[in-house]
Amino acid sequence: MLKYLNISNLAVINQLQLELRRGLNILSGETGSGKSIVVDAVGLLLGEKSSAEMIRTGETRAFVEGIFSVEGNLPLLDLLAESGIVTDSEEVVIKREIQSGGRGRIFVNNQSATLSLLKAIQPHLIDIHGQGDQQSLLSPEAHLKLLDAFAGAEGIREEVESFYELLVDLAQALEESRKTESERLQLLDLLNYQVVEIECANIRVNEDVELEAERQVLANAERLVALCSEVYSLLYDDEHSILTQLGVVLRRLSEIVQVDAGFSSHLECLSATKYTLEDTAFFVRDYAGNINASPESLKSIEDRLVELDRLKHKYAGGLYEIIEKLSDLKLRRESLQNDEDRELELKAELRRSLKQYEMAAEKLSRLRKAGVRSFEKEALAEMAEVALDNSQFQVCLSRPSRSGLMEKLGGWMNESDIGVPTRYGREEVEFYFSANAGEDVRPIRAVASGGELSRLMLILKTITAPTQFPRTLIFDEIDSGISGRVAEAVGLRLKRLSETNQVLCVTHQAQIARYADAHFQVTKEVSGDRTTTRVLELLPSDRVEELARMIGGSEITAVVRKHARELLKSRG
């Protein structure tokens, strides 16, 4: 779970520290107070895109830090270990810095990390549902993942995905190997040309950077020689040079030291300075002497830079990428040169991989089909509790269409039906829904309103969350478009969800906030010409006032306060 959040200079937040609790954490406050910025900060810790515009006005960098409890989260600990991140406690500390120059830094347990690692970590720690994120429920791919989570099929689906990616790689390799002889020779000629071109260029990593620095020197050679000559004269060569004057000073100090030894340290210091100045004088003299200011040298460097720029443009990358590209081109050339034998090998490897895929896909299908009825039953039971009691809900499994690549694969292997390999297995999944009695079920994307989508997302998360490793679930204004009895039911669902997961919910509904295990009030203050967002954990007496504000708005009467007290007393 997320234990501690530290935010600095993000949007209207100056400095903010938030210590979250187990169970249900509620964030409430006036519209525009900055509640969603807290959610955005957590998103940054888990790999969301950042930009310099997120930095508070007048500052040069923003900083977000999160401390997560990961006790027993073995998949995450394994992932970190594989990435070289040392974890010697039950906590993981993630830090992210955004800089005004556009670059940023990421640290996991004080070790430098990448954005891709944060994105890989995210599913093991936090599930964020922001405003409008319920739209993801319109995607059949999201339906499939929710069903798999409920059926305990996520692990086997990952195996299926892995086998599918292998099939795609093998099928692409086979397609390339089966090109006509003319096409193969043409491609081989092209690869030979590119390999020779890059090899003859004799590229070195950072060569362009080094040459640009050398070009800068040669382009300014006359000025550099003049400056170096002036420095050398001032330091050493003039009749009244610095070193000449310094020699006089040293002789006088030597005489003083003979009388008063207290000047010894000053004499030693100036003696050392003399050697430093001499070194500098000789260096600038030699530097100027070594400048080859010939037009031919400058032209040679500029010609080389033009050639390197041409290659970088042609191969769409820097010099390092071009060197890497050379290895790839050689491998492709070798593959084409050995296509005839390679095709037989690829077909044998494809048959083995297809068999592995089919075994995994069959197991995945059994788990999905076994879980469908229970999934529907639990979803319908939950719907009745959030004012969707006349609704119907069905999970529909269908056979996916075969991709063009897989169609080719069947022909290449002389097999009329090799199954329908897809990334997610043998079936597509889509949720069908009807909110009204007597209406036929239709795809959710065609019939569900925004408020219904919010409730459906919460319902499906409620029934799938216990099957997954406990995480932090964040709901940013999931109460949009609901009120009254429905909001009360949503609050109960969130409270139930918080029994197995830490939940952080941004809400405007008192019926939801009443169930908080920890209630935080977000306020926006204006001091001078600056706006600052603050977050305060509310005491029981303060919660009454906040719930009263949420109920009554600007007019908080004794009746409204009484209602707020009753909500807190009767929350169960």
N, C-alpha and C positions, 0 to 999 in steps of 0.2 A: 504494500500500500504506500501511498504518498504521505510521508510524515511531515515534511517541512518544505516550504517554498519561499525562496528569497528572490525578489525582483528589484532591479535597479534601473532607473531611467528608461522605462518602457512606456511609450505613449504618454499618458498623463500621470503615470505612477513614478514618483520620485524614489522613495525607498519603501519597501513593503516586505514584511516577514509574516508568514502565515503557517501556523502549526495545526495541521489537520488531525482529526480524530478517527478512530474506527467507527464503523456504522455510517449513518446518514449525516453528511455535512451540507448545510444549506447556506447559499450566498443570496442575500436580498439587498435591495436598495432602490433608489429612484432610477427611472429610466435615464440612461446616459451617465450614470455614476462611475462606470468602468468595470462592471461585473464581468463582462465577457473578455476584458483584457486579461483577467486572471486566467481564464480558460485558454486564451491565446498563448499566454506564457508557458503553460503546461504543454501545449502543442509544440512550441519551439523546442522543449526538452526532448520531445519524441520525434523530431525530424521534420516538422512543418517548415515551409519555406519562410525565410526571413528577408527583410529588406532594410535599407538605411532609413526609410521613412518611418519605421517603427520606433526609432530612437527619439527620446524626449527632446523637444526644441531647446537648442542651446548646448546640448551635450554631444560628445563625440563617440560614445559607445553606450550600449545597453547590456545588461547582464541578467541572466536567469539561472538559478541554482535549485535543484530538487534533490531531496534525500528520500530514498525509497527503501522500505523494508522488503527484503527478498528471501526471508527465511523459508526454506523448503522449496523454493522455486527452481527446481533442478534444470528444466529446459533453458531458463535464462542463464543460470550459472554455467551450463555447458556452452551456451552461445558465447558468453563473455570469455570463457577459457579458450575457445577455439580462435577468438579474435585477439588473443594475447593480453586481455585485460585481467589483472590480478584482483581477485576478490577474496580478502582474508577475513571478512566479517559477514554479518547478516544484513548489511546495508550496501546500497549502491548510490554513489553520489554523481549526478550528472550536472555539468556546468556548460552553459553556452553563452558566448559573447558575440554581440553584433557590433560592428564598427562602421563609422560613417563613410569610410572609404570603400565599403562594399564587401570587404573580407571579414571573416569571423573565425572564432576558434571554438572547438568542442573538446571537452574533457569528460572521461568516464573514470571515476576513481583516481582523479589527478593524472590520468594518462591520456595523451592526445588520441582523439578518435575522429571518425568520419561521419558524415551525414547518413550514409547508407547503413552504418552500424546502428545509429539512433532509430532508423526506420525498422531495422530488424528487431530491435529491442522492444519497440512499441507494443506489439501484440501481447507480449509477456507481462506488461506492466499496466497499461492504461487503454481504455476504450472510450473515445471522445465522440459525443453526439452533439454537435453544435446546432445553431439555428439553421434550419433548412437541411441538416444532414439526414433527416428522415426521408429525404428524396432518394437516398441510397436504397430505400426499401422498394423503389420502383424497378430496380435492376434484378432480373432473374438470377444473376450471378450471386447477388447478396442473399437471395432466397436459398440457393443451394448451400451456401456457407452456413446459414442459420440452421438448416435441417441437419447438416453434417455435425454441427456443434451439439445439437440435441441428441443425435444418434451415436455420438462418440466416434465419429468416422473421420475426424480431421487428420489423424495420423496416417490412416490408409489412403486418404485423398492426396496427401503430400507424396506418398509413394507413387500413386497413379500419375501425378503431375511430373514427377521425376522420370518415370518410364516414358511418358508422352514426349517430354523434351528430348529424350534420347532417340525416340522414334523419328522425331522431326529432323534431328541432326543427321541420322542415318539416311532418311529419305532424301534429304537435300544433297547429301554426298552421293547417293545412288543416282539422283537426277542429273547431277553434273557429270558423273562417270558415263552416263548413257547418251550424252550428246553425240550427234553425228560426227563422223570422222572429220569432215570439213570444219564443223564448228569447233571440234576439239583442237584441231591443228591451228585454227585461227586464234583460239584462246591461248594455246601454248605459245604461239608467236608473240602475242601481246605480253604474256607473263615473262617470257625471255627478255623482251625489250625493256620492260619495267625493272626487272632484276638487274640487267646490265647497266641501265641508266642510274639506278641508285648506287650500285657498287662502284661505278666509275666516278660518281660524285664524291666518294670517300668522305662521307659526312661524319663529323664528330658532334657529340652532344654538347650544346652550349657554344658551338662554333660561331653561330650568328651573333651571340651576345659579345663574345671576345672580339670578333672582327669589328663590330659596331664601335666598341671602345677604342680599338686601334685606329679606326677611320676618324673618330672624333679627334684623336691626337694629331694625326697627319693633316687633317683639314685646318687645324689651328697651329701648325708647326712653327710658322714664322713668329707668331705672338708668344708661343711657349719658349722658343729659343731666346727671344728678347727678354722675357720676364726672368728666365733662369740666369741669363747673363747679368741682369741688374741685381738679382739676389746675390749672386756669387761676388760681384764687385762690392756690394754693401757689406757682406759678411767678411770677405777675405782679401780681395784684390786691391781695393782702393788704398790710397796712402793713409786715409783716416778711417779705415774700415772698422767694423764693430770688434773684430778679433784683435786688431792692433790696439784699439782703445782698451779692450778687456785685458790685454797683456800688461798695459801700464798699470791698470787697477790691481792686477794680481801681484805685481812687483811691490806696489805701495802697501798692500795688505800683508805681504810677507814681512815687510819691515815692521809693521804694526804688531804682528804676531810675536816678533822677537821681544817686543816690550810687554805686550799684554796677550797671553795665550787664549784669552776669552774670545778672540777673533778667529780661532782656528776653524771652527765649524763653518763660518762664513767663507773663509778661504777655500775650504774643501768643496763647498757648494758651488762657488764660482769656478773652481778648477774643473769640476764635472761639467758645468755649463759650457766651458770652453771646448771640451771634446765634442759635446753635442753640436755646437755651432760649427765646428770644423767638419764633422760628419755631414751635416746638412749642406754646407758649402760645397764639399766635394761631390755629394750626391747630385745636386742641381747642375753642377758643371758636367759630370758624366752623363746625366740624363739628357742635357741639351746636345751633347756630342753624339749621343746614340740615336737621335731623331733622324730618321731617313726621310727627308722632306721631298723626295723626288716625286714628280707627278706620276711616274710609272708605278711606284709603290701604291699611291693613293688609288690610281685607276684599277690596279690589280685587286685591291680589297673591295672596291665598289662593284667590280664585275662579279666577284665571288658572292657578295651579298645579293646581287640581282639573281644569280643562279640559285642560291639557297631559297630566296623568296619565291622563285618560280616553282621549285620543288614543293615548298610548303603549301602553295596554292593548289598545285596539281593533286597532291596526295592528302589535302585537307587536314593538315596537322602540323605540329612542330617537328623539330629535327628528331627528337626522341621517338615520336610516333612514326616518323618515316623509317627509322632504323627498325622499329618493331614491325612495320609493314613489310619490310624486306624479308623477315623471317616467315611471315604469313604467305607472301608471294612464292617463296621457295617451296613451302609445304604444298601449296596448291599446284605448283608446277610439277613437283614430284608425284602428286596424286594423279594428275593428268597423264604423266608419262607411264604410269602403271595401271591405267584404267581397266584393262582387260582382265587382269587377275583380281583387281580390286573389286570389280562388280560381283564376282562369285563370292568373295569374302563378305561383302556388304549384305548380299542376300541371305547368307547363312546367319550373319549377326542380326539382321532384321527379324528373321524367323524366331531366333532365341528371345529377342527383346519383345516381340509381339506376344509370345507365350507368357513372358513375365507380366506384361501389361494386362493381358486378358485375365490372368489369375488374380491380380490386384483389383482390377475393375469389377470382377465378379464378386469378390468379397465386399467391395464398396457398395455395389448394388444391393446385396443382401442386407447390409446394415441400414441403408436408406429405406428400403421397402419395409423393413421390420419397424422402423421408427415413425413412419408416416402417420399411422392411425393415432398413436399416442400423442404425437405432435399436434395433430388437428384437435384432438379431444382437450388437451391442456390449453391450447390457444382459445378455443371456444369458451371454456370455463372462465378464463381470465377476461374475455371480452364482455361477458355478462356482468362483470364487476366494474366495468368502466363505461357504462351506458351504451354498450354495443350489444345488448342482450337479444336483439332481433337479428343479429348478424349471422352470416354463414361464412365458413372459411374452409377452403380445400387446398391440399397440396397436390399438384398435378405433375406427374413424371412423364416425360415424353422422350422418344428416341431422337437424338441429335442428328442434324444433317452432316454428311461427310464432307470434309474440306477437299478442295481440288487436289492438294498434295496427296491426301490419302486415297483419292480416286486413282491417281497415277500409280500409287504404291500397289494397289490390287492388280492393275494391269501388268506392271513390271514383274510381279511375282507369279503371274498366271493363276491367280486365285480370284474367283468371282466375288467372294465375300470374306473379307478378312476382319469382319466386325466394323465398328465405327469408332476408331480411336479418337478421342477428344481429350483436351487437357483435364477435364474434370470427371471423366468416366463415361459410362454407357448411357447416361440419361441427362436430360436437362430438367431443371426444377423451376416451377413458377407457382406463386401463390395466387389463388383466386378468392374473391371476396364479394360479399353483398351486405350492405348495411341495413337493408330493409326486407321485411318479411314478404315473401311472394316474388321477389326479384331473383332472377338467375344469377349465379356467381359469374364474375368476369375477372380478367386479370386486374390485380390491384392497381397497376399503372393507369387503367382506364376508368376506374370508378371511385377510388378513395379520395376524400378531401384532405386538406392539410391537417385539420384537427384529428381526423381518423388515422392518418399516417403517423402522427405523433404518438397516439395511444397504441397503435399496432406495434410500433417500434419498441415501446416500453414493454408491452406484453411479451413480445418475442424474446427480448433481452432477459426478461424475468424468468422465462421457462428454459432458456438455454444457458444462462450464467452459472447455475449450480453444476452443470456438466463440465465446465471449464475450470482451469486453475484460477483461484480467487485473484481478482485484479481491482484496480480503481476504475469505476465507471463514472464518466462525467456527462451530465445532461445539461446543456445550455438552453434554458427556456423551453423545455419540452412541454410546458403548460400552455404554449401559445394556442389561442383559439378555444380554450376550455375554461370552465368555471363551475362553481357550485358543487353538486354531487359528483360530477365527473372529476373535478380537481381533487376532491376528497379521496376518490377511488385511486387516482394516480398517486397520491401521497402514500396510500397504503401499499401500493405496488412497490414504490421506491423504498419504503421502510422494509418490506419483505426482502427486496433485493439486497439491502444493506446488511442483512443477516449473514450472507455468504461473501459479500464483496464490500469494499469501501465505496461509498457513493458520494459524489459531489454534484449538487444540483443548484443551478441558478434559476430562481423562480420569483414571480410576482404574486403568487397565490398563498394566502395565509393558510388555506386548507392543506397545502403541501408542507409549508414551513413548520407547521405545528409538530410534525413528526421528527424534527431534527434531533440528532444526538449532540450536534454542535451547530450553533447558528451564528453566522458571521454577517455583520452589516457593512455594506460598502457605501461610502459617502464621498462626495466630491466637494472640496473646499477651494475657495479662491482667496489667495493672500497676495495683496499687491496686484501685480499683473500676471500671476502664475496660478494655474489650476493643478490641484493635486488630489489623487484618489487615495483614500485610506480604508483599511479593513480592520474591524474590531470584533472580537468574539464577544457575544452578548451574554450577560448574566441573566438568570431567570427573570428578575424584575425588568431588565431592559428588553427582554423578549416580548413581554406584554406590550410595551410601547411600540415595538417594531411590527408586531402582528396587528396592532390597532391601526398603525399607519397603512399597512397593506390592505386592511379592510375598509377604512374610512377615508383614506387619502389625506387631504390637508385638514379636514375637520375631524379631530379626534375627540369624541365626546365620552362621557362616563359610560353610556350604553355600549359604545364601541369597545372601550377598555374591558368592560364586563364580558362581552362576547369573546375578546381575545383570551381572557383568563379561562373561560369555559372551554375554549378550543384546546388550551394547554392541559387542562385537568382531564379532559375526556379523550386524550390521544391514545390511551392504552399503554 
